[in-house]
Amino acid sequence: MDIFSYTTYKSFLIDYIRRNKYKGLITQLASACGCDRTYLSQAMAGKADLLPDHMIKLCEYLKMSELESDYLLNLLLKDRSTTLAARTLFENKLKKIKQQGDELSQKIKNKKDADEISEEYKTFYYSNWLFPAIHTLTSISDFQMQDAIAKKLNLPESQTLLILNSLIDMGLVVKSKNKYLHSGQSIYLKRDAAQIYSLHLQSRLESVKRSYEKNDIHFTNIFSVAKSEVDTLRGQIMELIETQRKTVHISGAEVACVFNCDFFVY
């Protein structure tokens, strides 16, 4: 969500809930603000206004950056203003913050574009599950040697070396003496990327091969459910994925894992 595109804090809250809808979300946000659910609902409906203290707590809960928090707080102060002079003051502040936000976003975009690997490399990378597997293993200190990687994946060392050299060419791995180290570069695919089919296929084929591994989790369930529950189930899955992403982000690198998730309606 582009925080700086909103002109009221209420429209931001409404859009956030719409995008992340799952059971109990409004209650969670109200608790984070330090108010009750009814008051938050009234604020979004334009029948009340949050306090600055509420917004500060909410921004902390949503892990907003300092600039994003400043923008939302000034949106609230503008909406609470009762005089033209006050509204003008906060509108001018918002313009400056938005300009800073746009400049920062452009810098991040330019850096990402500069670091982005070519479409040809992406296609090559996702042509075989071994590329992302070995790439991930190089982030773990126990698997930064050619022989250790080969043993872990039960591969010939010659094949392991070929893949490692390819990953070096892509800028995804760097060699330091006899160690192969994750460069910190990751590959991100958009939903409509040409390589997305191969990514899902390769990962799920490997999952099928491991379906009898007793320590793995492999679960498939085909069921019928009320139409009204589909969004609830989808929201629960999205909440799990978001929680998992946060855990991975703050965790150390000791084991390489794969998580596949599919949910669709016939």
GIDAZI-V876456 format. One record per residue. RES is the residue in one letter. PHI is phi in degrees with one decimal (999 if undefined). Layout:
RES_PHI ; RES_PHI
//
This chain:
M_999 ; D_-87.7 ; I_-55.5 ; F_-75.7 ; S_-90.7 ; Y_-87.9 ; T_-105.0 ; T_-141.2 ; Y_-69.9 ; K_-67.8 ; S_-65.7 ; F_-63.3 ; L_-61.3 ; I_-61.0 ; D_-68.2 ; Y_-61.5 ; I_-67.5 ; R_-63.3 ; R_-77.0 ; N_-116.2 ; K_-60.9 ; Y_-156.3 ; K_-58.1 ; G_89.3 ; L_-63.6 ; I_-61.0 ; T_-62.7 ; Q_-63.5 ; L_-65.2 ; A_-63.3 ; S_-62.7 ; A_-64.4 ; C_-70.5 ; G_93.2 ; C_-131.6 ; D_-89.7 ; R_-61.0 ; T_-61.8 ; Y_-65.3 ; L_-63.6 ; S_-63.1 ; Q_-65.4 ; A_-63.8 ; M_-68.9 ; A_-84.8 ; G_83.8 ; K_-95.2 ; A_-156.3 ; D_-132.3 ; L_-68.1 ; L_-91.4 ; P_-54.0 ; D_-60.2 ; H_-61.0 ; M_-66.6 ; I_-61.3 ; K_-64.7 ; L_-64.0 ; C_-62.6 ; E_-64.8 ; Y_-64.1 ; L_-83.8 ; K_56.4 ; M_-72.4 ; S_-71.0 ; E_-59.5 ; L_-68.1 ; E_-64.4 ; S_-62.8 ; D_-62.3 ; Y_-66.0 ; L_-65.5 ; L_-64.3 ; N_-70.8 ; L_-61.0 ; L_-62.6 ; L_-64.1 ; K_-65.6 ; D_-66.5 ; R_-86.4 ; S_-65.6 ; T_-111.8 ; T_-125.5 ; L_-63.4 ; A_-61.2 ; A_-67.4 ; R_-61.8 ; T_-63.4 ; L_-58.6 ; F_-73.3 ; E_-64.9 ; N_-65.9 ; K_-62.6 ; L_-62.5 ; K_-61.8 ; K_-67.2 ; I_-65.1 ; K_-61.6 ; Q_-62.0 ; Q_-61.8 ; G_-63.9 ; D_-64.7 ; E_-65.1 ; L_-66.0 ; S_-62.1 ; Q_-67.3 ; K_-62.8 ; I_-64.8 ; K_-62.4 ; N_-62.6 ; K_-66.2 ; K_-63.4 ; D_-62.9 ; A_-68.5 ; D_-86.0 ; E_-64.8 ; I_-82.1 ; S_-70.2 ; E_-63.1 ; E_-62.3 ; Y_-65.3 ; K_-60.1 ; T_-62.1 ; F_-64.9 ; Y_-60.9 ; Y_-93.3 ; S_-76.3 ; N_-149.8 ; W_-61.0 ; L_-66.5 ; F_-64.3 ; P_-65.0 ; A_-66.0 ; I_-69.3 ; H_-56.6 ; T_-66.9 ; L_-61.1 ; T_-69.2 ; S_-86.0 ; I_-107.6 ; S_-57.7 ; D_-75.2 ; F_-128.7 ; Q_-112.6 ; M_-115.5 ; Q_-56.3 ; D_-68.6 ; A_-67.1 ; I_-66.2 ; A_-59.4 ; K_-66.5 ; K_-60.9 ; L_-100.2 ; N_56.2 ; L_-117.5 ; P_-64.6 ; E_-62.5 ; S_-64.6 ; Q_-68.6 ; T_-60.8 ; L_-64.5 ; L_-60.6 ; I_-68.4 ; L_-60.0 ; N_-65.2 ; S_-65.7 ; L_-65.7 ; I_-66.0 ; D_-61.0 ; M_-77.6 ; G_85.4 ; L_-93.6 ; V_-135.7 ; V_-121.7 ; K_-102.1 ; S_-126.6 ; K_59.6 ; N_-104.8 ; K_-109.1 ; Y_-113.4 ; L_-114.6 ; H_-59.4 ; S_-76.6 ; G_92.4 ; Q_-85.4 ; S_-121.5 ; I_-109.7 ; Y_-116.4 ; L_-112.0 ; K_-73.7 ; R_-57.9 ; D_-100.5 ; A_-64.0 ; A_-63.1 ; Q_-88.6 ; I_-64.4 ; Y_-62.7 ; S_-63.9 ; L_-59.3 ; H_-65.0 ; L_-64.2 ; Q_-59.9 ; S_-66.0 ; R_-77.0 ; L_-62.5 ; E_-66.2 ; S_-64.0 ; V_-62.7 ; K_-60.2 ; R_-98.8 ; S_-62.9 ; Y_-102.5 ; E_-69.4 ; K_-67.3 ; N_-91.0 ; D_-86.8 ; I_-114.3 ; H_-129.7 ; F_-139.8 ; T_-131.4 ; N_-142.6 ; I_-106.2 ; F_-148.1 ; S_-111.3 ; V_-154.4 ; A_-63.3 ; K_-56.2 ; S_-66.5 ; E_-94.6 ; V_-61.5 ; D_-64.9 ; T_-64.2 ; L_-64.2 ; R_-61.9 ; G_-63.9 ; Q_-63.8 ; I_-67.6 ; M_-63.4 ; E_-65.1 ; L_-61.6 ; I_-62.6 ; E_-65.3 ; T_-62.7 ; Q_-62.8 ; R_-61.8 ; K_-65.5 ; T_-64.1 ; V_-63.0 ; H_-61.6 ; I_-96.7 ; S_-84.5 ; G_-80.4 ; A_-106.9 ; E_-127.3 ; V_-136.0 ; A_-94.2 ; C_-126.3 ; V_-128.4 ; F_-127.3 ; N_-109.2 ; C_-146.1 ; D_-135.0 ; F_-148.4 ; F_-150.7 ; V_-109.4 ; Y_-67.3
//
